[in-house]
Amino acid sequence: MVRKVRTASGAVAVQVMRKSGRRDVVVEHVGSAHTDAELGVLLERVRRIATGDQDVLDFEVSACTHSASLMSLTGAGAR
């Protein structure tokens, strides 16, 4: 559940909440927005937190490089 609360400074705080018994508990304070644009960014962050939608980096790791770095970490290549 998402909660938007007006702060004393006039900003809108965005928080991720969960129910615990009869109470709402703050899981994470995402941030405070002073403009509609900032609020949109915070709500997009909340959507990603709620759905687990995370960006994935697309890169390749070469087998030779990986093996060489493992050998240097374990000391297997040193004699």
N, CA, C and O atoms as a DFTB+ gen file, in Angstrom:
316 C
 N C O
     1  1       0.851      -1.153       0.000
     2  2       0.000       0.000       0.000
     3  2       0.909       1.232       0.000
     4  3       1.985       1.212       0.599
     5  1       0.486       2.280      -0.657
     6  2       1.248       3.522      -0.761
     7  2       0.511       4.611       0.002
     8  3      -0.709       4.742      -0.100
     9  1       1.262       5.386       0.764
    10  2       0.664       6.501       1.495
    11  2       1.344       7.787       1.070
    12  3       2.571       7.867       1.012
    13  1       0.529       8.797       0.772
    14  2       1.031      10.142       0.471
    15  2       0.548      11.055       1.594
    16  3      -0.650      11.139       1.865
    17  1       1.495      11.741       2.248
    18  2       1.178      12.567       3.403
    19  2       1.775      13.950       3.215
    20  3       2.931      14.073       2.811
    21  1       1.013      14.982       3.499
    22  2       1.508      16.363       3.436
    23  2       2.373      16.607       4.677
    24  3       1.933      16.358       5.800
    25  1       3.603      17.093       4.473
    26  2       4.508      17.371       5.579
    27  2       4.325      18.808       6.065
    28  3       3.617      19.596       5.439
    29  1       4.961      19.139       7.176
    30  2       4.862      20.490       7.739
    31  2       5.426      21.543       6.784
    32  3       4.980      22.690       6.788
    33  1       6.406      21.152       5.968
    34  2       7.007      22.105       5.032
    35  2       6.182      22.283       3.755
    36  3       6.525      23.099       2.900
    37  1       5.087      21.512       3.628
    38  2       4.245      21.623       2.452
    39  2       4.555      20.602       1.372
    40  3       3.858      20.540       0.359
    41  1       5.586      19.806       1.574
    42  2       5.935      18.757       0.613
    43  2       4.982      17.575       0.787
    44  3       4.222      17.518       1.753
    45  1       5.030      16.640      -0.149
    46  2       4.244      15.411      -0.051
    47  2       5.219      14.254       0.160
    48  3       6.050      13.968      -0.702
    49  1       5.110      13.592       1.313
    50  2       5.953      12.435       1.607
    51  2       5.293      11.189       1.023
    52  3       4.082      11.007       1.148
    53  1       6.084      10.341       0.389
    54  2       5.580       9.097      -0.200
    55  2       6.207       7.941       0.574
    56  3       7.427       7.846       0.706
    57  1       5.333       7.060       1.086
    58  2       5.791       5.945       1.910
    59  2       5.145       4.648       1.459
    60  3       3.995       4.635       1.020
    61  1       5.897       3.554       1.569
    62  2       5.361       2.215       1.321
    63  2       4.945       1.670       2.680
    64  3       5.726       1.678       3.631
    65  1       3.700       1.195       2.760
    66  2       3.131       0.736       4.023
    67  2       2.751      -0.738       3.933
    68  3       2.616      -1.294       2.843
    69  1       2.582      -1.357       5.098
    70  2       2.015      -2.699       5.173
    71  2       1.150      -2.776       6.418
    72  3       1.345      -2.019       7.368
    73  1       0.203      -3.685       6.409
    74  2      -0.669      -3.896       7.564
    75  2       0.011      -4.840       8.534
    76  3       0.566      -5.861       8.128
    77  1      -0.028      -4.505       9.811
    78  2       0.447      -5.388      10.861
    79  2      -0.643      -5.403      11.925
    80  3      -0.737      -4.500      12.756
    81  1      -1.453      -6.437      11.880
    82  2      -2.631      -6.468      12.756
    83  2      -3.607      -5.405      12.291
    84  3      -4.057      -5.428      11.146
    85  1      -3.938      -4.471      13.178
    86  2      -4.847      -3.380      12.830
    87  2      -4.103      -2.094      12.486
    88  3      -4.726      -1.072      12.200
    89  1      -2.793      -2.143      12.513
    90  2      -2.003      -0.936      12.301
    91  2      -1.328      -0.934      10.937
    92  3      -1.022      -1.988      10.380
    93  1      -1.098       0.271      10.406
    94  2      -0.290       0.451       9.203
    95  2       1.136       0.760       9.650
    96  3       1.355       1.637      10.485
    97  1       2.102       0.034       9.091
    98  2       3.507       0.201       9.459
    99  2       4.271       0.682       8.225
   100  3       4.084       0.163       7.125
   101  1       5.139       1.687       8.427
   102  2       5.959       2.197       7.322
   103  2       7.050       1.172       7.017
   104  3       7.850       0.828       7.886
   105  1       7.073       0.690       5.779
   106  2       8.108      -0.236       5.330
   107  2       9.301       0.559       4.824
   108  3      10.450       0.260       5.151
   109  1       9.007       1.590       4.011
   110  2      10.083       2.405       3.454
   111  2       9.561       3.803       3.146
   112  3       8.490       3.967       2.562
   113  1      10.337       4.807       3.551
   114  2      10.049       6.184       3.164
   115  2      10.791       6.415       1.857
   116  3      12.022       6.399       1.824
   117  1      10.038       6.632       0.773
   118  2      10.638       6.755      -0.550
   119  2      11.224       8.144      -0.757
   120  3      12.279       8.281      -1.377
   121  1      10.560       9.173      -0.250
   122  2      11.072      10.531      -0.388
   123  2       9.970      11.544      -0.245
   124  3       8.814      11.197      -0.006
   125  1      10.338      12.812      -0.395
   126  2       9.384      13.911      -0.318
   127  2       9.448      14.714      -1.609
   128  3      10.526      14.970      -2.145
   129  1       8.279      15.105      -2.096
   130  2       8.181      15.832      -3.360
   131  2       7.639      17.233      -3.107
   132  3       6.707      17.424      -2.326
   133  1       8.246      18.214      -3.786
   134  2       7.781      19.598      -3.698
   135  2       7.033      20.017      -4.952
   136  3       6.343      21.037      -4.944
   137  1       7.156      19.243      -6.040
   138  2       6.471      19.556      -7.291
   139  2       5.761      18.306      -7.808
   140  3       6.020      17.197      -7.341
   141  1       4.864      18.496      -8.775
   142  2       4.166      17.358      -9.381
   143  2       5.144      16.431     -10.094
   144  3       4.961      15.213     -10.094
   145  1       6.184      17.006     -10.703
   146  2       7.182      16.189     -11.405
   147  2       7.932      15.295     -10.421
   148  3       8.138      14.112     -10.692
   149  1       8.340      15.851      -9.282
   150  2       9.028      15.054      -8.261
   151  2       8.112      13.964      -7.721
   152  3       8.558      12.846      -7.465
   153  1       6.831      14.288      -7.549
   154  2       5.869      13.304      -7.065
   155  2       5.740      12.157      -8.067
   156  3       5.657      10.995      -7.671
   157  1       5.723      12.474      -9.349
   158  2       5.662      11.442     -10.380
   159  2       6.854      10.505     -10.323
   160  3       6.703       9.294     -10.486
   161  1       8.048      11.062     -10.092
   162  2       9.262      10.239      -9.987
   163  2       9.174       9.324      -8.778
   164  3       9.515       8.145      -8.870
   165  1       8.720       9.849      -7.643
   166  2       8.609       9.029      -6.436
   167  2       7.576       7.917      -6.603
   168  3       7.792       6.791      -6.154
   169  1       6.459       8.231      -7.244
   170  2       5.434       7.208      -7.460
   171  2       5.930       6.118      -8.410
   172  3       5.544       4.957      -8.272
   173  1       6.779       6.480      -9.369
   174  2       7.384       5.471     -10.248
   175  2       8.331       4.577      -9.453
   176  3       8.380       3.369      -9.690
   177  1       9.082       5.149      -8.517
   178  2       9.954       4.335      -7.653
   179  2       9.125       3.361      -6.831
   180  3       9.493       2.196      -6.680
   181  1       7.996       3.846      -6.296
   182  2       7.116       2.984      -5.500
   183  2       6.597       1.841      -6.359
   184  3       6.533       0.702      -5.897
   185  1       6.222       2.128      -7.609
   186  2       5.727       1.082      -8.499
   187  2       6.797       0.015      -8.704
   188  3       6.495      -1.178      -8.715
   189  1       8.036       0.443      -8.867
   190  2       9.124      -0.520      -9.071
   191  2       9.377      -1.346      -7.814
   192  3       9.658      -2.542      -7.900
   193  1       9.277      -0.715      -6.655
   194  2       9.443      -1.445      -5.391
   195  2       8.325      -2.464      -5.235
   196  3       8.575      -3.610      -4.859
   197  1       7.098      -2.055      -5.520
   198  2       5.932      -2.923      -5.322
   199  2       5.911      -4.096      -6.288
   200  3       5.509      -5.197      -5.910
   201  1       6.335      -3.881      -7.526
   202  2       6.283      -4.954      -8.525
   203  2       7.594      -5.708      -8.641
   204  3       7.654      -6.745      -9.300
   205  1       8.648      -5.202      -8.009
   206  2       9.947      -5.848      -8.145
   207  2      10.532      -5.654      -9.518
   208  3      11.430      -6.395      -9.919
   209  1      10.040      -4.666     -10.255
   210  2      10.479      -4.394     -11.629
   211  2      11.793      -3.620     -11.582
   212  3      11.803      -2.411     -11.351
   213  1      12.888      -4.319     -11.801
   214  2      14.194      -3.676     -11.783
   215  2      14.832      -3.778     -13.146
   216  3      14.647      -4.759     -13.865
   217  1      15.582      -2.756     -13.491
   218  2      16.299      -2.779     -14.760
   219  2      17.423      -3.810     -14.702
   220  3      17.993      -4.057     -13.639
   221  1      17.733      -4.400     -15.834
   222  2      18.786      -5.394     -15.932
   223  2      19.867      -4.860     -16.850
   224  3      19.584      -4.381     -17.948
   225  1      21.101      -4.945     -16.396
   226  2      22.220      -4.539     -17.237
   227  2      22.538      -5.672     -18.198
   228  3      22.592      -6.836     -17.800
   229  1      22.747      -5.334     -19.452
   230  2      23.047      -6.338     -20.463
   231  2      24.529      -6.259     -20.803
   232  3      24.961      -5.344     -21.504
   233  1      25.301      -7.209     -20.310
   234  2      26.721      -7.256     -20.635
   235  2      27.176      -8.701     -20.651
   236  3      26.521      -9.578     -20.088
   237  1      28.304      -8.942     -21.302
   238  2      28.834     -10.293     -21.403
   239  2      30.097     -10.413     -20.570
   240  3      30.873      -9.464     -20.462
   241  1      30.298     -11.577     -19.986
   242  2      31.519     -11.872     -19.247
   243  2      32.211     -12.999     -19.986
   244  3      31.633     -14.068     -20.184
   245  1      33.439     -12.762     -20.392
   246  2      34.148     -13.800     -21.128
   247  2      34.623     -14.879     -20.162
   248  3      35.006     -14.580     -19.031
   249  1      34.599     -16.130     -20.607
   250  2      34.978     -17.265     -19.775
   251  2      36.448     -17.179     -19.371
   252  3      36.794     -17.536     -18.245
   253  1      37.313     -16.715     -20.260
   254  2      38.745     -16.616     -19.958
   255  2      38.996     -15.588     -18.864
   256  3      39.758     -15.843     -17.931
   257  1      38.373     -14.455     -18.972
   258  2      38.553     -13.398     -17.976
   259  2      38.033     -13.859     -16.632
   260  3      38.665     -13.633     -15.599
   261  1      36.871     -14.511     -16.648
   262  2      36.267     -14.989     -15.408
   263  2      37.176     -16.019     -14.737
   264  3      37.399     -15.951     -13.529
   265  1      37.700     -16.970     -15.510
   266  2      38.573     -18.004     -14.957
   267  2      39.861     -17.406     -14.420
   268  3      40.338     -17.803     -13.357
   269  1      40.423     -16.459     -15.146
   270  2      41.668     -15.832     -14.698
   271  2      41.457     -15.070     -13.403
   272  3      42.309     -15.114     -12.515
   273  1      40.336     -14.372     -13.280
   274  2      40.107     -13.618     -12.049
   275  2      39.843     -14.549     -10.884
   276  3      40.229     -14.238      -9.757
   277  1      39.184     -15.703     -11.122
   278  2      38.981     -16.671     -10.049
   279  2      40.303     -17.262      -9.598
   280  3      40.523     -17.466      -8.404
   281  1      41.195     -17.539     -10.562
   282  2      42.493     -18.093     -10.198
   283  2      43.301     -17.098      -9.359
   284  3      43.980     -17.490      -8.409
   285  1      43.224     -15.815      -9.712
   286  2      43.990     -14.839      -8.939
   287  2      43.409     -14.676      -7.544
   288  3      44.153     -14.405      -6.602
   289  1      42.098     -14.833      -7.388
   290  2      41.490     -14.727      -6.058
   291  2      41.842     -15.916      -5.181
   292  3      42.043     -15.758      -3.977
   293  1      41.919     -17.101      -5.765
   294  2      42.172     -18.302      -4.979
   295  2      43.671     -18.580      -4.828
   296  3      44.078     -19.400      -4.004
   297  1      44.483     -17.892      -5.628
   298  2      45.930     -18.138      -5.576
   299  2      46.329     -19.378      -6.346
   300  3      47.459     -19.848      -6.219
   301  1      45.414     -19.920      -7.150
   302  2      45.704     -21.156      -7.885
   303  2      46.738     -20.956      -8.981
   304  3      47.428     -21.903      -9.357
   305  1      46.856     -19.740      -9.500
   306  2      47.806     -19.495     -10.582
   307  2      49.202     -19.187     -10.070
   308  3      50.154     -19.190     -10.850
   309  1      49.348     -18.921      -8.773
   310  2      50.669     -18.568      -8.228
   311  2      51.441     -19.818      -7.889
   312  3      50.888     -20.787      -7.369
   313  1      52.748     -19.790      -8.194
   314  2      53.610     -20.923      -7.850
   315  2      54.901     -20.444      -7.301
   316  3      55.762     -21.252      -6.954
